[in-house]
Amino acid sequence: MVEQLNSTMFEDVANELIDDVIEDRRKKLKDDAISQLIHDEVDGITMTPEPVNSNVAIMFTAGSSSTHLRSRRRSHMQPAWHSAS
């Protein structure tokens, strides 16, 4: 139950962060992927908010995962599940 609550709380905070970043990009265009998702058009149609939010969430998740893995390699730490044999 606690794990589920923590997961739900994290998801809520992450969604708020994503919403804030997207709202900021709607107001102030920047030279980044999020601004492109919001403002670019295909056949004169821009992406609706739901797919924009989903794509930004995927980018945040991928970025955090790759950063975590890269920092783990740099510090030469072994993951907790790694067995010393």
Backbone atoms as SQL, in Angstrom:
CREATE TABLE atoms (id INTEGER PRIMARY KEY, chain TEXT, resi INTEGER, resn TEXT, atom TEXT, x REAL, y REAL, z REAL);
INSERT INTO atoms VALUES
  (1, 'A', 1, 'MET', 'N', 0.821, -1.191, 0.000),
  (2, 'A', 1, 'MET', 'CA', 0.000, 0.000, 0.000),
  (3, 'A', 1, 'MET', 'C', 0.863, 1.251, 0.000),
  (4, 'A', 2, 'VAL', 'N', 1.923, 1.268, 0.827),
  (5, 'A', 2, 'VAL', 'CA', 2.797, 2.435, 0.891),
  (6, 'A', 2, 'VAL', 'C', 3.488, 2.654, -0.446),
  (7, 'A', 3, 'GLU', 'N', 3.958, 1.571, -1.088),
  (8, 'A', 3, 'GLU', 'CA', 4.600, 1.697, -2.386),
  (9, 'A', 3, 'GLU', 'C', 3.642, 2.285, -3.410),
  (10, 'A', 4, 'GLN', 'N', 2.397, 1.836, -3.379),
  (11, 'A', 4, 'GLN', 'CA', 1.408, 2.352, -4.314),
  (12, 'A', 4, 'GLN', 'C', 1.148, 3.826, -4.035),
  (13, 'A', 5, 'LEU', 'N', 1.059, 4.215, -2.769),
  (14, 'A', 5, 'LEU', 'CA', 0.837, 5.611, -2.405),
  (15, 'A', 5, 'LEU', 'C', 2.011, 6.458, -2.869),
  (16, 'A', 6, 'ASN', 'N', 3.226, 5.996, -2.612),
  (17, 'A', 6, 'ASN', 'CA', 4.405, 6.737, -3.048),
  (18, 'A', 6, 'ASN', 'C', 4.442, 6.869, -4.561),
  (19, 'A', 7, 'SER', 'N', 4.079, 5.813, -5.272),
  (20, 'A', 7, 'SER', 'CA', 4.048, 5.840, -6.718),
  (21, 'A', 7, 'SER', 'C', 3.006, 6.850, -7.208),
  (22, 'A', 8, 'THR', 'N', 1.847, 6.857, -6.583),
  (23, 'A', 8, 'THR', 'CA', 0.785, 7.794, -6.955),
  (24, 'A', 8, 'THR', 'C', 1.215, 9.227, -6.679),
  (25, 'A', 9, 'MET', 'N', 1.849, 9.450, -5.534),
  (26, 'A', 9, 'MET', 'CA', 2.320, 10.790, -5.193),
  (27, 'A', 9, 'MET', 'C', 3.371, 11.255, -6.199),
  (28, 'A', 10, 'PHE', 'N', 4.301, 10.362, -6.554),
  (29, 'A', 10, 'PHE', 'CA', 5.329, 10.708, -7.528),
  (30, 'A', 10, 'PHE', 'C', 4.693, 11.046, -8.866),
  (31, 'A', 11, 'GLU', 'N', 3.723, 10.241, -9.273),
  (32, 'A', 11, 'GLU', 'CA', 3.061, 10.472, -10.554),
  (33, 'A', 11, 'GLU', 'C', 2.362, 11.826, -10.558),
  (34, 'A', 12, 'ASP', 'N', 1.710, 12.188, -9.452),
  (35, 'A', 12, 'ASP', 'CA', 1.043, 13.485, -9.358),
  (36, 'A', 12, 'ASP', 'C', 2.035, 14.635, -9.467),
  (37, 'A', 13, 'VAL', 'N', 3.152, 14.514, -8.759),
  (38, 'A', 13, 'VAL', 'CA', 4.172, 15.565, -8.796),
  (39, 'A', 13, 'VAL', 'C', 4.776, 15.658, -10.197),
  (40, 'A', 14, 'ALA', 'N', 5.059, 14.517, -10.805),
  (41, 'A', 14, 'ALA', 'CA', 5.625, 14.500, -12.154),
  (42, 'A', 14, 'ALA', 'C', 4.661, 15.136, -13.151),
  (43, 'A', 15, 'ASN', 'N', 3.376, 14.820, -13.041),
  (44, 'A', 15, 'ASN', 'CA', 2.390, 15.404, -13.950),
  (45, 'A', 15, 'ASN', 'C', 2.290, 16.916, -13.771),
  (46, 'A', 16, 'GLU', 'N', 2.370, 17.378, -12.530),
  (47, 'A', 16, 'GLU', 'CA', 2.349, 18.827, -12.283),
  (48, 'A', 16, 'GLU', 'C', 3.570, 19.496, -12.905),
  (49, 'A', 17, 'LEU', 'N', 4.728, 18.868, -12.757),
  (50, 'A', 17, 'LEU', 'CA', 5.952, 19.410, -13.344),
  (51, 'A', 17, 'LEU', 'C', 5.829, 19.478, -14.861),
  (52, 'A', 18, 'ILE', 'N', 5.361, 18.409, -15.454),
  (53, 'A', 18, 'ILE', 'CA', 5.187, 18.364, -16.911),
  (54, 'A', 18, 'ILE', 'C', 4.214, 19.442, -17.361),
  (55, 'A', 19, 'ASP', 'N', 3.086, 19.567, -16.674),
  (56, 'A', 19, 'ASP', 'CA', 2.101, 20.595, -17.023),
  (57, 'A', 19, 'ASP', 'C', 2.713, 21.990, -16.937),
  (58, 'A', 20, 'ASP', 'N', 3.515, 22.237, -15.887),
  (59, 'A', 20, 'ASP', 'CA', 4.155, 23.551, -15.722),
  (60, 'A', 20, 'ASP', 'C', 5.134, 23.841, -16.858),
  (61, 'A', 21, 'VAL', 'N', 5.931, 22.842, -17.230),
  (62, 'A', 21, 'VAL', 'CA', 6.904, 23.034, -18.317),
  (63, 'A', 21, 'VAL', 'C', 6.178, 23.295, -19.634),
  (64, 'A', 22, 'ILE', 'N', 5.138, 22.536, -19.906),
  (65, 'A', 22, 'ILE', 'CA', 4.386, 22.715, -21.150),
  (66, 'A', 22, 'ILE', 'C', 3.727, 24.092, -21.182),
  (67, 'A', 23, 'GLU', 'N', 3.136, 24.505, -20.086),
  (68, 'A', 23, 'GLU', 'CA', 2.507, 25.828, -20.020),
  (69, 'A', 23, 'GLU', 'C', 3.540, 26.931, -20.246),
  (70, 'A', 24, 'ASP', 'N', 4.719, 26.768, -19.658),
  (71, 'A', 24, 'ASP', 'CA', 5.795, 27.742, -19.855),
  (72, 'A', 24, 'ASP', 'C', 6.180, 27.824, -21.328),
  (73, 'A', 25, 'ARG', 'N', 6.284, 26.675, -21.988),
  (74, 'A', 25, 'ARG', 'CA', 6.665, 26.658, -23.410),
  (75, 'A', 25, 'ARG', 'C', 5.563, 27.233, -24.294),
  (76, 'A', 26, 'ARG', 'N', 4.318, 27.091, -23.887),
  (77, 'A', 26, 'ARG', 'CA', 3.227, 27.696, -24.661),
  (78, 'A', 26, 'ARG', 'C', 3.337, 29.223, -24.620),
  (79, 'A', 27, 'LYS', 'N', 3.764, 29.749, -23.479),
  (80, 'A', 27, 'LYS', 'CA', 3.890, 31.200, -23.312),
  (81, 'A', 27, 'LYS', 'C', 5.179, 31.731, -23.926),
  (82, 'A', 28, 'LYS', 'N', 6.282, 30.994, -23.742),
  (83, 'A', 28, 'LYS', 'CA', 7.600, 31.434, -24.219),
  (84, 'A', 28, 'LYS', 'C', 8.249, 30.320, -25.015),
  (85, 'A', 29, 'LEU', 'N', 8.229, 30.460, -26.313),
  (86, 'A', 29, 'LEU', 'CA', 8.851, 29.475, -27.203),
  (87, 'A', 29, 'LEU', 'C', 10.356, 29.429, -26.944),
  (88, 'A', 30, 'LYS', 'N', 10.894, 28.237, -26.806),
  (89, 'A', 30, 'LYS', 'CA', 12.329, 28.047, -26.639),
  (90, 'A', 30, 'LYS', 'C', 12.821, 27.128, -27.742),
  (91, 'A', 31, 'ASP', 'N', 14.115, 26.995, -27.833),
  (92, 'A', 31, 'ASP', 'CA', 14.707, 26.143, -28.852),
  (93, 'A', 31, 'ASP', 'C', 14.934, 24.756, -28.255),
  (94, 'A', 32, 'ASP', 'N', 13.829, 24.019, -28.029),
  (95, 'A', 32, 'ASP', 'CA', 13.933, 22.683, -27.444),
  (96, 'A', 32, 'ASP', 'C', 12.828, 21.782, -27.990),
  (97, 'A', 33, 'ALA', 'N', 12.929, 20.508, -27.664),
  (98, 'A', 33, 'ALA', 'CA', 11.996, 19.507, -28.193),
  (99, 'A', 33, 'ALA', 'C', 10.568, 19.741, -27.716),
  (100, 'A', 34, 'ILE', 'N', 10.394, 20.203, -26.487),
  (101, 'A', 34, 'ILE', 'CA', 9.040, 20.430, -25.964),
  (102, 'A', 34, 'ILE', 'C', 8.353, 21.539, -26.747),
  (103, 'A', 35, 'SER', 'N', 9.063, 22.617, -27.014),
  (104, 'A', 35, 'SER', 'CA', 8.493, 23.710, -27.810),
  (105, 'A', 35, 'SER', 'C', 8.114, 23.225, -29.199),
  (106, 'A', 36, 'GLN', 'N', 8.947, 22.367, -29.771),
  (107, 'A', 36, 'GLN', 'CA', 8.627, 21.823, -31.094),
  (108, 'A', 36, 'GLN', 'C', 7.360, 20.978, -31.044),
  (109, 'A', 37, 'LEU', 'N', 7.220, 20.133, -30.031),
  (110, 'A', 37, 'LEU', 'CA', 6.005, 19.311, -29.914),
  (111, 'A', 37, 'LEU', 'C', 4.751, 20.182, -29.858),
  (112, 'A', 38, 'ILE', 'N', 4.836, 21.272, -29.127),
  (113, 'A', 38, 'ILE', 'CA', 3.675, 22.138, -28.922),
  (114, 'A', 38, 'ILE', 'C', 3.348, 22.953, -30.168),
  (115, 'A', 39, 'HIS', 'N', 4.386, 23.485, -30.821),
  (116, 'A', 39, 'HIS', 'CA', 4.164, 24.487, -31.865),
  (117, 'A', 39, 'HIS', 'C', 4.236, 23.971, -33.294),
  (118, 'A', 40, 'ASP', 'N', 4.907, 22.855, -33.530),
  (119, 'A', 40, 'ASP', 'CA', 5.025, 22.367, -34.905),
  (120, 'A', 40, 'ASP', 'C', 3.691, 21.838, -35.418),
  (121, 'A', 41, 'GLU', 'N', 3.543, 21.924, -36.722),
  (122, 'A', 41, 'GLU', 'CA', 2.309, 21.469, -37.366),
  (123, 'A', 41, 'GLU', 'C', 2.616, 20.407, -38.414),
  (124, 'A', 42, 'VAL', 'N', 1.682, 19.485, -38.570),
  (125, 'A', 42, 'VAL', 'CA', 1.722, 18.516, -39.654),
  (126, 'A', 42, 'VAL', 'C', 0.416, 18.696, -40.407),
  (127, 'A', 43, 'ASP', 'N', 0.518, 19.048, -41.668),
  (128, 'A', 43, 'ASP', 'CA', -0.660, 19.337, -42.497),
  (129, 'A', 43, 'ASP', 'C', -1.547, 20.394, -41.847),
  (130, 'A', 44, 'GLY', 'N', -0.909, 21.388, -41.195),
  (131, 'A', 44, 'GLY', 'CA', -1.644, 22.496, -40.586),
  (132, 'A', 44, 'GLY', 'C', -2.275, 22.180, -39.242),
  (133, 'A', 45, 'ILE', 'N', -1.979, 21.007, -38.688),
  (134, 'A', 45, 'ILE', 'CA', -2.585, 20.596, -37.414),
  (135, 'A', 45, 'ILE', 'C', -1.499, 20.460, -36.359),
  (136, 'A', 46, 'THR', 'N', -1.738, 21.068, -35.180),
  (137, 'A', 46, 'THR', 'CA', -0.801, 20.914, -34.070),
  (138, 'A', 46, 'THR', 'C', -1.255, 19.740, -33.204),
  (139, 'A', 47, 'MET', 'N', -0.342, 19.235, -32.411),
  (140, 'A', 47, 'MET', 'CA', -0.642, 18.117, -31.528),
  (141, 'A', 47, 'MET', 'C', -1.573, 18.588, -30.402),
  (142, 'A', 48, 'THR', 'N', -2.531, 17.761, -30.048),
  (143, 'A', 48, 'THR', 'CA', -3.439, 18.094, -28.946),
  (144, 'A', 48, 'THR', 'C', -2.702, 17.927, -27.607),
  (145, 'A', 49, 'PRO', 'N', -3.229, 18.500, -26.519),
  (146, 'A', 49, 'PRO', 'CA', -2.517, 18.452, -25.233),
  (147, 'A', 49, 'PRO', 'C', -2.189, 17.049, -24.721),
  (148, 'A', 50, 'GLU', 'N', -3.073, 16.089, -24.892),
  (149, 'A', 50, 'GLU', 'CA', -2.832, 14.746, -24.344),
  (150, 'A', 50, 'GLU', 'C', -1.580, 14.091, -24.925),
  (151, 'A', 51, 'PRO', 'N', -1.408, 14.047, -26.256),
  (152, 'A', 51, 'PRO', 'CA', -0.186, 13.453, -26.789),
  (153, 'A', 51, 'PRO', 'C', 1.070, 14.273, -26.452),
  (154, 'A', 52, 'VAL', 'N', 0.922, 15.594, -26.348),
  (155, 'A', 52, 'VAL', 'CA', 2.072, 16.412, -25.948),
  (156, 'A', 52, 'VAL', 'C', 2.517, 15.987, -24.552),
  (157, 'A', 53, 'ASN', 'N', 1.567, 15.904, -23.619),
  (158, 'A', 53, 'ASN', 'CA', 1.896, 15.499, -22.242),
  (159, 'A', 53, 'ASN', 'C', 2.527, 14.108, -22.211),
  (160, 'A', 54, 'SER', 'N', 1.980, 13.178, -22.964),
  (161, 'A', 54, 'SER', 'CA', 2.526, 11.811, -22.996),
  (162, 'A', 54, 'SER', 'C', 3.951, 11.787, -23.529),
  (163, 'A', 55, 'ASN', 'N', 4.193, 12.531, -24.604),
  (164, 'A', 55, 'ASN', 'CA', 5.533, 12.571, -25.191),
  (165, 'A', 55, 'ASN', 'C', 6.534, 13.231, -24.255),
  (166, 'A', 56, 'VAL', 'N', 6.133, 14.289, -23.582),
  (167, 'A', 56, 'VAL', 'CA', 7.032, 14.959, -22.633),
  (168, 'A', 56, 'VAL', 'C', 7.332, 14.020, -21.465),
  (169, 'A', 57, 'ALA', 'N', 6.332, 13.290, -20.985),
  (170, 'A', 57, 'ALA', 'CA', 6.554, 12.334, -19.892),
  (171, 'A', 57, 'ALA', 'C', 7.557, 11.268, -20.312),
  (172, 'A', 58, 'ILE', 'N', 7.446, 10.788, -21.535),
  (173, 'A', 58, 'ILE', 'CA', 8.387, 9.791, -22.049),
  (174, 'A', 58, 'ILE', 'C', 9.798, 10.380, -22.123),
  (175, 'A', 59, 'MET', 'N', 9.902, 11.629, -22.598),
  (176, 'A', 59, 'MET', 'CA', 11.225, 12.260, -22.680),
  (177, 'A', 59, 'MET', 'C', 11.839, 12.431, -21.295),
  (178, 'A', 60, 'PHE', 'N', 11.044, 12.859, -20.315),
  (179, 'A', 60, 'PHE', 'CA', 11.552, 13.028, -18.952),
  (180, 'A', 60, 'PHE', 'C', 12.008, 11.691, -18.376),
  (181, 'A', 61, 'THR', 'N', 11.203, 10.655, -18.576),
  (182, 'A', 61, 'THR', 'CA', 11.549, 9.331, -18.067),
  (183, 'A', 61, 'THR', 'C', 12.828, 8.811, -18.716),
  (184, 'A', 62, 'ALA', 'N', 12.900, 8.925, -20.027),
  (185, 'A', 62, 'ALA', 'CA', 14.093, 8.457, -20.745),
  (186, 'A', 62, 'ALA', 'C', 15.327, 9.242, -20.328),
  (187, 'A', 63, 'GLY', 'N', 15.179, 10.537, -20.174),
  (188, 'A', 63, 'GLY', 'CA', 16.304, 11.374, -19.768),
  (189, 'A', 63, 'GLY', 'C', 16.791, 11.039, -18.376),
  (190, 'A', 64, 'SER', 'N', 15.855, 10.823, -17.470),
  (191, 'A', 64, 'SER', 'CA', 16.257, 10.512, -16.103),
  (192, 'A', 64, 'SER', 'C', 16.888, 9.124, -16.027),
  (193, 'A', 65, 'SER', 'N', 16.372, 8.182, -16.793),
  (194, 'A', 65, 'SER', 'CA', 16.934, 6.834, -16.798),
  (195, 'A', 65, 'SER', 'C', 18.348, 6.829, -17.362),
  (196, 'A', 66, 'SER', 'N', 18.551, 7.513, -18.475),
  (197, 'A', 66, 'SER', 'CA', 19.886, 7.512, -19.081),
  (198, 'A', 66, 'SER', 'C', 20.877, 8.277, -18.213),
  (199, 'A', 67, 'THR', 'N', 20.428, 9.339, -17.565),
  (200, 'A', 67, 'THR', 'CA', 21.308, 10.086, -16.664),
  (201, 'A', 67, 'THR', 'C', 21.697, 9.222, -15.478),
  (202, 'A', 68, 'HIS', 'N', 20.734, 8.489, -14.927),
  (203, 'A', 68, 'HIS', 'CA', 21.005, 7.622, -13.785),
  (204, 'A', 68, 'HIS', 'C', 22.012, 6.538, -14.163),
  (205, 'A', 69, 'LEU', 'N', 21.806, 5.911, -15.300),
  (206, 'A', 69, 'LEU', 'CA', 22.720, 4.853, -15.738),
  (207, 'A', 69, 'LEU', 'C', 24.116, 5.403, -16.005),
  (208, 'A', 70, 'ARG', 'N', 24.189, 6.565, -16.624),
  (209, 'A', 70, 'ARG', 'CA', 25.481, 7.166, -16.941),
  (210, 'A', 70, 'ARG', 'C', 26.233, 7.529, -15.657),
  (211, 'A', 71, 'SER', 'N', 25.530, 8.084, -14.669),
  (212, 'A', 71, 'SER', 'CA', 26.198, 8.453, -13.420),
  (213, 'A', 71, 'SER', 'C', 26.642, 7.205, -12.657),
  (214, 'A', 72, 'ARG', 'N', 25.884, 6.133, -12.753),
  (215, 'A', 72, 'ARG', 'CA', 26.258, 4.882, -12.089),
  (216, 'A', 72, 'ARG', 'C', 27.545, 4.333, -12.715),
  (217, 'A', 73, 'ARG', 'N', 27.659, 4.416, -14.038),
  (218, 'A', 73, 'ARG', 'CA', 28.865, 3.923, -14.708),
  (219, 'A', 73, 'ARG', 'C', 30.075, 4.779, -14.346),
  (220, 'A', 74, 'ARG', 'N', 29.866, 6.090, -14.272),
  (221, 'A', 74, 'ARG', 'CA', 30.982, 6.987, -13.953),
  (222, 'A', 74, 'ARG', 'C', 31.538, 6.728, -12.565),
  (223, 'A', 75, 'SER', 'N', 30.670, 6.453, -11.634),
  (224, 'A', 75, 'SER', 'CA', 31.142, 6.277, -10.268),
  (225, 'A', 75, 'SER', 'C', 31.588, 4.837, -9.997),
  (226, 'A', 76, 'HIS', 'N', 31.475, 3.987, -11.012),
  (227, 'A', 76, 'HIS', 'CA', 31.889, 2.582, -10.900),
  (228, 'A', 76, 'HIS', 'C', 31.140, 1.839, -9.790),
  (229, 'A', 77, 'MET', 'N', 29.924, 2.278, -9.533),
  (230, 'A', 77, 'MET', 'CA', 29.109, 1.591, -8.529),
  (231, 'A', 77, 'MET', 'C', 28.441, 0.392, -9.172),
  (232, 'A', 78, 'GLN', 'N', 28.273, -0.632, -8.419),
  (233, 'A', 78, 'GLN', 'CA', 27.552, -1.806, -8.881),
  (234, 'A', 78, 'GLN', 'C', 26.100, -1.656, -8.450),
  (235, 'A', 79, 'PRO', 'N', 25.145, -2.031, -9.297),
  (236, 'A', 79, 'PRO', 'CA', 23.756, -1.977, -8.878),
  (237, 'A', 79, 'PRO', 'C', 23.501, -2.934, -7.726),
  (238, 'A', 80, 'ALA', 'N', 22.469, -2.653, -6.941),
  (239, 'A', 80, 'ALA', 'CA', 22.157, -3.453, -5.767),
  (240, 'A', 80, 'ALA', 'C', 21.887, -4.919, -6.127),
  (241, 'A', 81, 'TRP', 'N', 21.342, -5.157, -7.315),
  (242, 'A', 81, 'TRP', 'CA', 21.000, -6.515, -7.708),
  (243, 'A', 81, 'TRP', 'C', 22.204, -7.276, -8.250),
  (244, 'A', 82, 'HIS', 'N', 23.346, -6.591, -8.418),
  (245, 'A', 82, 'HIS', 'CA', 24.540, -7.236, -8.945),
  (246, 'A', 82, 'HIS', 'C', 25.152, -8.137, -7.883),
  (247, 'A', 83, 'SER', 'N', 25.357, -9.389, -8.229),
  (248, 'A', 83, 'SER', 'CA', 25.960, -10.308, -7.259),
  (249, 'A', 83, 'SER', 'C', 27.466, -10.358, -7.466),
  (250, 'A', 84, 'ALA', 'N', 28.173, -10.262, -6.402),
  (251, 'A', 84, 'ALA', 'CA', 29.637, -10.369, -6.476),
  (252, 'A', 84, 'ALA', 'C', 30.017, -11.835, -6.570),
  (253, 'A', 85, 'SER', 'N', 30.542, -12.238, -7.722),
  (254, 'A', 85, 'SER', 'CA', 30.920, -13.648, -7.862),
  (255, 'A', 85, 'SER', 'C', 32.374, -13.773, -8.207);
